[in-house]
Amino acid sequence: MVDIRAAYRRLDEWVGGFSRGTYAVFVACQSALGVLAVGAVLGEANYAFAMGFGGTKLVLTYLSDPNHREE
């Protein structure tokens, strides 16, 4: 369990260092791949929906900037 927490902490620090745009692209790509994976498991991978979902997630993540930390 300690290894999982350490890996999560390292990943969080790595992603926390991304710029606003890079973070938005990272989140959008992960979201689109997740939608494709679930679609493939359920038997109907819809590429247009995955790209639309990823694009929407990109715009919303960029505008809201959830990775911003007050320091």
N, CA, C and O of each residue as an XYZ file, in Angstrom:
284
protein
N       0.811     -1.189      0.000
C       0.000      0.000      0.000
C       0.859      1.258      0.000
O       0.485      2.272     -0.590
N       1.987      1.191      0.650
C       2.890      2.342      0.683
C       3.427      2.626     -0.716
O       3.581      3.788     -1.091
N       3.714      1.580     -1.494
C       4.217      1.767     -2.851
C       3.176      2.444     -3.740
O       3.520      3.276     -4.579
N       1.914      2.091     -3.557
C       0.850      2.700     -4.349
C       0.727      4.181     -4.010
O       0.572      5.013     -4.904
N       0.796      4.510     -2.734
C       0.712      5.915     -2.335
C       1.906      6.709     -2.848
O       1.752      7.848     -3.288
N       3.085      6.119     -2.795
C       4.286      6.802     -3.286
C       4.196      7.018     -4.794
O       4.568      8.079     -5.294
N       3.706      6.016     -5.515
C       3.561      6.148     -6.965
C       2.527      7.225     -7.300
O       2.725      8.017     -8.222
N       1.428      7.250     -6.548
C       0.411      8.277     -6.774
C       0.978      9.668     -6.493
O       0.718     10.610     -7.242
N       1.738      9.794     -5.433
C       2.324     11.085     -5.076
C       3.284     11.568     -6.164
O       3.276     12.744     -6.529
N       4.116     10.647     -6.684
C       5.043     11.021     -7.763
C       4.290     11.430     -9.020
O       4.646     12.412     -9.671
N       3.242     10.673     -9.361
C       2.436     10.996    -10.537
C       1.747     12.345    -10.361
O       1.690     13.136    -11.302
N       1.225     12.613     -9.173
C       0.560     13.879     -8.897
C       1.533     15.051     -8.999
O       1.176     16.104     -9.528
N       2.739     14.883     -8.507
C       3.750     15.937     -8.611
C       4.154     16.167    -10.062
O       4.346     17.307    -10.483
N       4.282     15.077    -10.830
C       4.658     15.181    -12.232
C       3.580     15.921    -13.020
O       3.882     16.841    -13.780
N       2.325     15.519    -12.837
C       1.221     16.157    -13.551
C       1.011     17.579    -13.050
O       0.618     18.454    -13.821
N       1.269     17.823    -11.766
C       1.127     19.161    -11.208
C       2.097     20.159    -11.808
O       1.861     21.365    -11.729
N       3.169     19.695    -12.400
C       4.143     20.568    -13.028
C       3.791     20.964    -14.447
O       4.496     21.769    -15.055
N       2.712     20.413    -14.990
C       2.308     20.740    -16.354
C       1.768     22.158    -16.427
O       1.226     22.686    -15.456
N       1.926     22.759    -17.592
C       1.301     24.058    -17.831
C      -0.205     23.843    -18.014
O      -0.685     22.711    -18.087
N      -0.918     24.938    -18.086
C      -2.380     24.864    -18.203
C      -2.812     24.104    -19.462
O      -3.694     23.247    -19.401
N      -2.196     24.416    -20.584
C      -2.541     23.768    -21.843
C      -2.130     22.308    -21.884
O      -2.886     21.459    -22.357
N      -0.944     22.015    -21.395
C      -0.463     20.636    -21.380
C      -1.335     19.776    -20.483
O      -1.646     18.634    -20.824
N      -1.728     20.316    -19.346
C      -2.599     19.578    -18.439
C      -3.956     19.301    -19.093
O      -4.494     18.202    -18.962
N      -4.505     20.286    -19.791
C      -5.789     20.103    -20.464
C      -5.698     19.032    -21.545
O      -6.603     18.209    -21.681
N      -4.615     19.037    -22.311
C      -4.426     18.018    -23.354
C      -4.268     16.637    -22.724
O      -4.829     15.661    -23.222
N      -3.511     16.549    -21.636
C      -3.312     15.281    -20.935
C      -4.638     14.710    -20.447
O      -4.923     13.530    -20.656
N      -5.443     15.535    -19.803
C      -6.736     15.084    -19.278
C      -7.670     14.692    -20.418
O      -8.379     13.691    -20.315
N      -7.681     15.463    -21.500
C      -8.552     15.170    -22.634
C      -8.173     13.843    -23.301
O      -9.051     13.060    -23.665
N      -6.881     13.590    -23.460
C      -6.435     12.334    -24.065
C      -6.799     11.146    -23.187
O      -7.251     10.115    -23.685
N      -6.603     11.290    -21.882
C      -6.959     10.205    -20.960
C      -8.466      9.949    -20.989
O      -8.898      8.798    -20.929
N      -9.250     10.990    -21.079
C     -10.706     10.847    -21.123
C     -11.146     10.158    -22.416
O     -11.970      9.243    -22.385
N     -10.606     10.589    -23.529
C     -10.972      9.986    -24.812
C     -10.569      8.515    -24.862
O     -11.328      7.678    -25.350
N      -9.385      8.201    -24.362
C      -8.960      6.789    -24.328
C      -9.843      5.970    -23.398
O     -10.130      4.809    -23.688
N     -10.272      6.547    -22.302
C     -11.175      5.854    -21.390
C     -12.516      5.568    -22.037
O     -13.063      4.477    -21.877
N     -13.051      6.535    -22.765
C     -14.323      6.337    -23.467
C     -14.177      5.242    -24.524
O     -15.061      4.399    -24.674
N     -13.065      5.257    -25.251
C     -12.836      4.209    -26.251
C     -12.698      2.842    -25.609
O     -13.218      1.860    -26.138
N     -12.006      2.757    -24.478
C     -11.823      1.472    -23.802
C     -13.153      0.915    -23.307
O     -13.431     -0.272    -23.476
N     -13.965      1.757    -22.705
C     -15.270      1.292    -22.224
C     -16.146      0.890    -23.404
O     -16.857     -0.114    -23.335
N     -16.101      1.659    -24.476
C     -16.864      1.301    -25.670
C     -16.417     -0.019    -26.265
O     -17.246     -0.805    -26.724
N     -15.118     -0.270    -26.264
C     -14.602     -1.536    -26.794
C     -15.029     -2.715    -25.923
O     -15.366     -3.782    -26.437
N     -15.013     -2.523    -24.619
C     -15.435     -3.596    -23.706
C     -16.921     -3.897    -23.881
O     -17.334     -5.056    -23.840
N     -17.713     -2.859    -24.073
C     -19.151     -3.046    -24.243
C     -19.523     -3.466    -25.665
O     -20.680     -3.786    -25.934
N     -18.554     -3.465    -26.568
C     -18.783     -3.984    -27.910
C     -19.101     -2.953    -28.972
O     -19.347     -3.322    -30.120
N     -19.106     -1.686    -28.634
C     -19.428     -0.685    -29.637
C     -18.572      0.557    -29.417
O     -19.015      1.513    -28.780
N     -17.362      0.546    -29.936
C     -16.459      1.687    -29.792
C     -16.869      2.771    -30.785
O     -16.811      2.564    -31.997
N     -17.277      3.911    -30.275
C     -17.727      5.034    -31.093
C     -16.629      6.098    -31.085
O     -16.480      6.844    -30.117
N     -15.869      6.155    -32.168
C     -14.720      7.064    -32.239
C     -15.136      8.525    -32.273
O     -14.460      9.374    -31.692
N     -16.238      8.830    -32.943
C     -16.695     10.216    -33.021
C     -17.098     10.716    -31.632
O     -16.785     11.849    -31.266
N     -17.785      9.882    -30.864
C     -18.177     10.273    -29.511
C     -16.944     10.479    -28.635
O     -16.889     11.433    -27.859
N     -15.960      9.598    -28.752
C     -14.737      9.713    -27.950
C     -13.987     10.994    -28.284
O     -13.485     11.664    -27.382
N     -13.901     11.349    -29.573
C     -13.220     12.577    -29.964
C     -14.000     13.807    -29.502
O     -13.403     14.786    -29.055
N     -15.308     13.764    -29.606
C     -16.133     14.864    -29.126
C     -16.029     15.036    -27.620
O     -15.946     16.156    -27.116
N     -16.034     13.924    -26.912
C     -15.895     13.962    -25.455
C     -14.532     14.525    -25.074
O     -14.431     15.365    -24.180
N     -13.485     14.064    -25.750
C     -12.136     14.560    -25.478
C     -12.001     16.040    -25.776
O     -11.365     16.768    -25.014
N     -12.590     16.497    -26.875
C     -12.534     17.915    -27.223
C     -13.270     18.788    -26.221
O     -12.802     19.865    -25.851
N     -14.424     18.310    -25.789
C     -15.179     19.051    -24.781
C     -14.417     19.099    -23.469
O     -14.357     20.138    -22.811
N     -13.839     17.976    -23.097
C     -13.058     17.917    -21.859
C     -11.840     18.836    -21.952
O     -11.472     19.468    -20.962
N     -11.218     18.918    -23.109
C     -10.078     19.803    -23.321
C     -10.457     21.258    -23.052
O      -9.772     21.959    -22.308
N     -11.549     21.701    -23.660
C     -11.976     23.095    -23.518
C     -12.365     23.400    -22.074
O     -11.951     24.419    -21.520
N     -13.158     22.522    -21.463
C     -13.616     22.775    -20.096
C     -12.466     22.741    -19.089
O     -12.434     23.533    -18.147
N     -11.527     21.824    -19.294
C     -10.387     21.744    -18.381
C      -9.488     22.960    -18.542
O      -8.969     23.485    -17.558
N      -9.300     23.409    -19.778
C      -8.466     24.591    -19.991
C      -9.102     25.826    -19.362
O      -8.411     26.627    -18.732
N     -10.400     25.983    -19.526
C     -11.081     27.159    -18.998
C     -11.154     27.164    -17.473
O     -11.023     28.219    -16.852
N     -11.360     26.004    -16.866
C     -11.511     25.960    -15.406
C     -10.169     25.899    -14.686
O     -10.079     26.293    -13.523
N      -9.134     25.418    -15.351
C      -7.783     25.327    -14.793
C      -7.758     24.680    -13.400
O      -7.355     25.320    -12.429
N      -8.188     23.412    -13.298
C      -8.251     22.765    -11.976
C      -6.884     22.443    -11.389
O      -6.789     22.148    -10.198
N      -5.843     22.491    -12.174
C      -4.513     22.165    -11.703
C      -3.825     23.358    -11.040
O      -2.732     23.208    -10.495
N      -4.443     24.531    -11.077
C      -3.860     25.749    -10.496
C      -3.829     25.645     -8.994
O      -4.831     25.302     -8.366
N      -2.684     25.939     -8.413
C      -2.525     25.893     -6.955
C      -2.116     27.268     -6.458
O      -1.179     27.876     -6.974
N      -2.818     27.741     -5.468
C      -2.466     29.027     -4.853
C      -1.243     28.846     -3.992
O      -1.241     28.019     -3.080
N      -0.207     29.602     -4.265
C       1.029     29.491     -3.464
C       1.526     30.844     -3.065
O       2.551     30.951     -2.390
